[in-house]
């Protein structure tokens, strides 16, 4: 059996076992369901705009309700997951958001949709803190970016499945059934999670060799309970939080406004909008997995974690810049530029997520990710309300795509200033 002796040169023993990748698959499917439920509203926005009678500002407020709840949920959900564990915390989260997703079928007003989105945001706020903590529990540092990229690509797969399924459900039955059927998927996952998940130290299907590999990183010293506010004292926390605040809203803008953009700019209806969205989100799957794989490959070649993560984040930030032209080019050029930018966003996101587990001990990871997610949700509130007003009064997406194309370079600059060497936080 091959000896594991360093972070940069440690091949997986040939008989290690691979149950950790089954766990990664569960995280992937949870994230897929998360984004199916989240994207239904965006796909149906042109249809609901006519059926319910809202304008761009009303729609912005509905999206803001989700963002506000997401921020509130992330304020506490990370601590909740750290306290009760990933098995219970993740299960409760997806149970709540599945009920909320189905509840959209019961409403008929802007206020009703706002309430349903608020409840959905509260439930969905648990997904990424729990998934990142599960990754930290099941994977050594050299594999975490790849594992994160794989489960995070569920966001893209969900975004591909939704435009395939939601228009068909809507045209076959109605928009209400679209919410009911997609929302019910989460209950299947809860059952699988209950029977298949446990931390590796207690799991009967984890071999001694695989457990040794999972625990191959230098042992973290025991520490007392980490006060939530104490995390704010560390520059590493602010590097992660500001990165999420600036870049998460861009992804949310894609989810909620791309169908409206394609409808308003290129006059695509519900039966035509699926293919462009499928192309865009298929590209993002490549970006998510590729971005996670690339930094891991750099690290295995001997690069430091700091250099490996940041070089990939820089590449992603540069690739995103051409999206500034998306609103002034022909339809399929716009699809390509948006798909390229969305793919690079996911590569960026996989590495940014992983920096939390790179810089903080496992018992603080979910809390740090929760803080970052809260900041991203607050940023999402700004872009949701702002986009509604910008579009209502300018009838143009130029300003919004300019923001999308430039904010990542700013975020990376701030991250570098706050965490130049990505040293472990002294907790």
N, C-alpha and C positions, 0 to 999 in steps of 0.2 A: 504494500500500500504506500502510495507516494506521500512523503512528508510535506506538511503544509508549513512553510517557514517564513513567508513574507507576504506583504500585501501586493507587491508587484510581481511575484513569481511563485504562484501557488496553484498549480493545476488541481482540478477536482480528482480525488482518488477514484480509481476505476470502479470500485464497488461501494461507493458512498451511499447511493440511494437518491431518489429524486422526488420524495413526497412534497418537498417545499414548492415544487412547480405545480403540484395539484392545488396547493393553497393559493399560489399566484393566479391559477385559473379561476378559482372562486372570486378573488378580488377583481379579476378582469370582468367576469360576468356581472358582478354587483355594479361596477362602474358603467358597464354597458346599459344595464337597466336604468341606472341613475340618469344617464343622458337621453335615453329614449323618453323617459317621463318628463325630463326637463325640456326637451325640444318639441314636444307635441304642440305646445302653444305657438311657438315660432312658425312652424309649418302651416298651422291653421290660421295664423294671424290675418292674411288677406280675406279668408272666408269669414272669420269671426268679426272682422272689421265691418263687413256688410251686414252680417246677421245681428250683431249686437249694437252696432252703430257708434263705435268709438273712433276717435281721431288719433293722430300720432302722439299727442300729449297724453291722452288717456292711456294709450298703450305703454308709453314710457312709465306712467305711474304704476301700472300693473306689474311691469318688470321690476320696478323699484321695490314693490312690496315683497317680491321674492328675495331680492338682494338684501333688504333690511332684515328679514327673518333669518337669512343665511348668516348675516353678520352677527345677529343676536345669538343664534345657535352656536356659532363657532367660538363665541366668547366663553362658553361653558362646556361645550361638548368634548373638547380635547381633555380637559380635566376629568370629565365624566368617564371617558374611555380609559384614561390612565388609572382611574380608581376601580372601575368594575371589570376591566379587561376587555380585550377585543371581541371575544365571543359574545358576551352579553351586550356590550355597547353597540357593536355593528348590527346585531340582530334587531335590537329595538329601533335603531335608526331607520333601517329599510322597511320595517313594519309600518312605522309612522308615515314615511313618505309615500308608501304604496296606497294607504288609505286616502291621503291628501290628493294624490294624482287622480284617483277615481272620483273624488268629490267634485272635480271640475265639471263632470257631467250633470251635476245637480243645479248649476247656477245659470243665470240669464242676464246679469248686469255687470257693468264695469266693477262695481263694489264687490259683487260676488266672486268675480275672477280674482280680484285683489286679495280677498280673504283666502281663497283656495291656494293662490300662489304663495301667500305668507306661510300657510301650514306646510306646503311642499318644501319651502326653503328651510323651515325648522328641521324637518326630517332629513333632508338631503345634506345638511351641514355636517352630519356624522360620517359621510362616506370617506373623504380623503384623510381626515385625522386617523380613523380606524385602519384604513388601508395602509397608510405609511407606517403606523405602529406595527401592524402585522408583518410588513416587509422587514422592519428592523428586528423583529423577533425571529423571523424565519430565514434571513439571508445575511451572510457576511458582507462587509462593506463593498468588496470588489464586485459583487453581483447585484447590489441594491439598485443601481441606476438602470440596469437591464430589466430587473423585475418591476421596477417602478414604471419604466417605459412600456412594458407589456401590459400591466394592469391599467395604466393610464390610457393606453390605446383603446380600451373599452369605451372611452368617451367618443372616440372617432367611429368605432363600430356601431355604437348606439346612434350616432349621428348619421350613419349610413342606413341602418335598419329603419329608422324613423321615417325618412322620406319614401322608403319602399312600402311600408306598411300603413302609415297614417292616411295618405291619400286614398288607398284602396279601401280601408275601413270606412272612411268618410263617404266615399262615393257609393259604396255597397250598402251601408246603413246610414250613419250620420256622424257628425263630429262628436256627439256624446258617446257613442260606442267606441270611438277612437281613444278617448280618455279611459273608458272602463277596461277595455282589453289590455292596453299597454300598462295601466296601473296594476293590474292583477298579476303581472309577471313577478313582482317582488316577493309575493307569498311563496312561490315555488323555491326561490333562492333561500328564503329563511329556513325552510325545511332542510335543504341540503347543507346549509351552514351549521345547523344544530347537530347534525349527525356526523359531519366530516371534519369540523374544525376543533382544534385544541392547540395550546402552545406546544412547541416541539418537545420540551422536557417531559411532557405528560402524554404525548401521542404514541399510541401503540404501533403505528405504522412507520415510525421514524427509527431507523437503525442506529446503533451506537456510532457507526462511522459517519452517518449523515449528521447526527447531532454534534459530533466533534468538529465537522466541517462548518456547520452553522455557527458554532461558538469559537471559531478559529481566530477571530479578531482579539487583540489584547483585552484582557478582562477589565471591565469598568469597575472602579472602586465603589464600594457600598457608600451610599450617601443618605442623609435624612430626606424627608419629604421636601420637595422643592416648592416654595411659595410661588404662586402664579405671578405676583407682581415682581418677584425677584428676577424673573426672566427678562424684564424690560430694562434691567441694568446693563445688559450685555449688548455690545455693538453687533455681535453675530445675530442676535434676535432682530435687531432693526434692519440689518442687511437683508434678511429673509422677508421680513414684514413689508418693507418698502418695495422690494422686488415684486411681491404678490400684489400690493396695492396698485402699482403702475401697470402691470401686464395682465393680470386676471381679467380685468374689465374688457380687454380686447377680445378675448375668447367668448365672453358673454355677449358682446356686440355681434360677433359672428352668428351665434346660436339664435339670437332673437331678431336680428334685422336682415340677415341674408335673404330669407324668403321674401320679405317686403322689398328689399333692394332689387331682387330679380324680377319681381312682379311690377314694380313701378318703373324701373329703368328699361327693362326688356320685354315687359308685358307678358310674362309667363304666368299661366294660371295653375291651379292645383294639379291638373293632369300633366303639365309640362315641367314643373319645378323640380321633380324628383331627380332626374338625371344629372343636372348641374350640381345639386347638393351631394349626390352620391359620389361624383367625381372629386369634389372638394374634400369630402371627409375620408375618402379612400386614400387620398394623398396624405392626409394628416396621420393616418395609421402608420404609414412608412416613416414619417417624421418622428413620431413618438417612440417607436421601437428603435429606429436608427439613431436618434439622439442619445438614448440610454445606452445602446450598444457601443457607440463611438467613444464616449468618455470612459466606459469600462475597458475598451480595447487600449486606449491611451495609457490608462493606469496599469494594465497588465504588462505593457511594454516598458514600464519603469517610470512613467511620469508621476508626479505627485498628484494627489487628489485635487489640490487647489488648481494646478495647471490644467489637468484633464477636464474638470468641470467647466472652468472659465473659458477655455479655448472653444469648446463646443457651444457654450452660450454666446460667445462672440460670433461664431459662424452663423448661428441661428439669427442673431440680431441683424446681421448684414443681409442675409437672404430675405428678410421680411421687408426691407426698405422699398422695393419696387411696387408694393401694394398701393403706394400713394397715387398711382396712375389708374387704379382699378375702375374708378367711376367715369373715366373719359375714353375707354377703349371698347371695341366690339365685345359682344357677349362672351364668346369662348376665351378671348384674351383675359377678360375680367375673371372668369372661372379659374383660369390657370394661375393668375397672380394671387387671387384669394386663396386658392388651394395651396400654393407654395408658401404663402405667409402663414396659413393655419398649420401646415406641416411643421414649419420652423418653430411656431409657437409651442407645439407639443414637444418638440425636441428640447426647447428651452425649459418648458415646464417640468419635464422628467428630471432634468439636471437640477433645477432650482429646488424642487421637492426634496431631492436626495441630499442637498446641502444641509437640510435640517438634521438628518441622521448622521451626517458627517461631523457636524459641529457640536451636537448635544448628546448627552447620555440617553439610553433607550427610555428611561422612565419620564423624560421630559419631552420626547419627540412629539407625541400627540398634542401636547399643550402648545409647543412652538408652531406646529402645523396649523393648529386651531387659530392661533393669533394671526398667522399669515393669511389663512383663509378668511378670517374676519376682515382683515385689511383689504383683501381682494374684493370681498362683498361690498364693503363701503365704497371702494372705487367703482364697483358695478352700479351702485346707486347713483353715483355722479354721472356715469356715462349713459345710464338708462334715461334718467330725467333730462340730461343735457341733449342726448340724441333726439328725444321727442321734440324739444323746443327748436333745435337746429333744423330738423327736417320740416317741422310745421311752418317755419318762417323763411327758410332758404330754399326748400324743395330740392336740396342738393346733398350728395354724400361726400363731396370733395373734402371738406374740413374733417369729417370723421375718418376717412381713409388716410389723411395726412397724419392724424394722431396715431392711427394704427401702425404706420410705417416708421415712426421715429422714436416711440416711447421705450423700446427695448434697449437701444443704445444708452439712453439716459439711465435706465434701471441698472444696467451692467456697470456703468461708471460709478453710480452710488454704491452698489454692492462692493466694488473693488475698493472704494475709499473706506468703507466701514469694516470690511473683512479682507484685507489685502493678502493674508496668508491662510485664511480659513482655519485658524487655530481652534482647537476645542475650547468651548466656553468653560471657564473655571467655576464649575458648580459643585 
